[in-house]
Amino acid sequence: MANHKSAKKRAKQTLRKNLVNAKYLTKIRTALNNFESSMKSKNQEDINKSFAEVNSTMSKALKRGIIKKHLLSRKLSSLSKQIKNI
């Protein structure tokens, strides 16, 4: 456990940041699951809408530093390739 005032503060900040990061990762997972379900339905309008949602959610996480830029580009490339194959 932290003994110094600054270490106690950092511990509290870390807990807060972990909650926020977990919230963003949950949003990303939900968006990806929605994308997968829209891919199964093969409705082009739903697919494009869910792809935009995934793109937006992951870009926000990238801006906050939760995910890396390479992960974002790799994932979006993979998803757009799936859309093209339909």
Disulfide bonds with the S-S distance in Angstrom:
none
